[in-house]
Amino acid sequence: MKRVGPFLLERRLVPSPLVVLGVSLLAILAAMGAMAIIFFAYGVDPLRAYVMIARGTLGSRFGVMQMLRRAIPLLLCGVGLVLAFRSKFWNIGAEGQLLAGAVAASGVALFSGLPDPLLLPTMFGAGFLAGAVWGMIPALLKVKLQVNDVISTLMMNYIMIYIVAWLIHGPWKGPTMRGFAYTDTFPRAAWLPLIPRSMVHWPTLVIGVAAALLMTLLLSRTRLGYELRVAGESPDAARYAGIDFLKVSLVVMLLSGGLAGLAGVGEVAGIHHKLLGPLHISSGYGYTAIIVAWLARGSPLAAIITSLLFGFIFAAGDVIRVTLQIPFQVVGVFSGLVLSFLIGIELLMYWRVRLLPKGER
Amino acid sequence: MNWESWVISTLNRALAHGTPLLWGTLGEIYAERAGVVNLGVEGMMILGAVSAFTAAQFTGNPWLGILTGGVVGGMAALVHALFTVTLRANQYVSGLALTIFGLGLSGLLGARWVGVPLDNPLPKLTVPGLAQIPVLGPALFQRQSYLTYIGIFLAVVLWLVLYKSRWGISIRSVGESPATADALGVNVFLVRYLCVAFGGVLAGVAGGFLSVEYRPAWTEGMTAGMGWVVIALTIFAAWNPLRAVGGVLLFSGLYHLAYRLQGWFPPEFLKLMPYAFAILVLAIAGLRGARQLAPGALGIPYTRGEK
């Protein structure tokens, strides 16, 4: 306990959800305030910018749909990352795992020759597996060889980016694409259905929400979830309890990578209908999902809300680019700011500020 | 091509390619020796690159560009220090935020420089006399960067400071056991701030080297993961400035040897090579048990007088 002037500062171990929400909102507001400087620098009145963003996103059906479309990959990656972060596995590799899923789905769509009804389910299965494998390699390296997980998962992103580039320039280059670096277009049966007049591939959205629910149950109701939480919160206790770190890490990365892989399937089967340049498949969803997961504070359900928030920010980025002529990179700047402010004021949550009673002031 | 020119050009290119990696790694070693992981190297490097290019283009003086890059890198690092040392935020997340922010902001600031060549890049240096030595001369002393030599010199100085001076003892004790250091009268917070800022300056210079000498031009995302390689090399070098020189040479040498295989492999495979090497290098470090050499309080915020 500390006295500062007439105030009493008390430490608390577990902040209430309301405080968490308040502090998170404060961080977002602070980031918006800082963004005003950038709008000024581009000669745009910040207030006008925010009004235009609101109109272009929440104010129109198209805007809302764009927001949903962007939220889908963020949700799937984000839920997986929540799981990984809970077990203190620093999976920064959702981007590569997403691309791995996209590659596997494209392979099935173009070359498997499966009957039509089996095509989409197999694509999702293959995408999950590919993402899972891409995620489990760093898990194995971490437990067996103490290879730092941040670096290995990140490096796996770059490796997958170049594998995709190689595929579309080389062996998978579509003969009907007149020299463009794409694969051929998928057969119709490999296209995901969309909400009419939008790019929202709703089956992936349903999978994402279901994943958030299932992972919540896994964390709170199963033995595996318990082991995962102990391994993350207190590795020493986990060691005494005989928890198998290899198993926990592998399962966590199986799920985390697999879910990111599903996001990749959604992007190619729902939106592009072909495999194309890695930067076009994912506009950095895997990296933004880190912030989505961090904002969700270990709760897969909260990732539904935070992925919508960042879906909104992506959609806002599009509005800013088209109507205000400011490059799309503002999204990166804003995301970085939100994350910075978020962790910067995190300490606030652990202090309760109270006014001292009259007599003691 | 005979083997002689093969060796010469590989060494020569490896030195140039390794220079930004060396500067970055030396900086990260100091930050981590004081107990602070900074995953923002990529962000600090790219902010250094864009600001160095801008300053060099406006003033016409490439050295002023390098200096600006260093200052900007240092300022970015101070933000990380504020978050992690004073506000005790998670070091990994703060560094990631810095990288995401740096990549975004540099893209915005550099948009006007895309496709613009630098009028006055940093001059190259051919050491008179030494360049005439057969094989080694052209490999090590011909058309090299000043920054390459300064970097190697810096590695020696930083090693001496770290292991043979009182400052070094303070830095290492702060990273090893901050509570003990504090009890002995070392200002833990000041040491951490200084080391993190110093690391940022070096990362900024590394970025400046890329845009003012190596290319010399600005392209978006031009650091292309070098900042992450730096963090891998820091672990591989077991947090030792002299070993960093060896690690960087090994890494860049491998990289350029791989480039010799052009024609056998598609170009995309050569491009993914450095990232695969970074994992390989860490796996080797793991086999040798380098992790045990990490500073004891690495990644842990220090709180004074609290349990």
Interface residues (C-beta under 8 A of the other chain):
Chain A: I38 W90 I92 L141 K144 L145 Q146 V147 N148 V150 I151 S152 L154 M155 M156 Y158 I159 I161 Y162 I163 A165 W166 H169 G170 Y287 I290 I291 W294 I326 P327 Q329 V330 V331 G332 V333 F334 S335 G336 L337 L339 S340 I343 G344 I345 E346 L347
Chain B: L39 G43 V79 L82 F83 L87 R88 A89 N90 Y92 V93 S94 L96 A97 L98 T99 I100 F101 G102 L103 G104 L105 G107 L108 A111 G225 W228 I231 A232 I235 P266 E268 F269 K271 L272 Y275 A276 A278 I279 L282 A283 G286 L287 R291
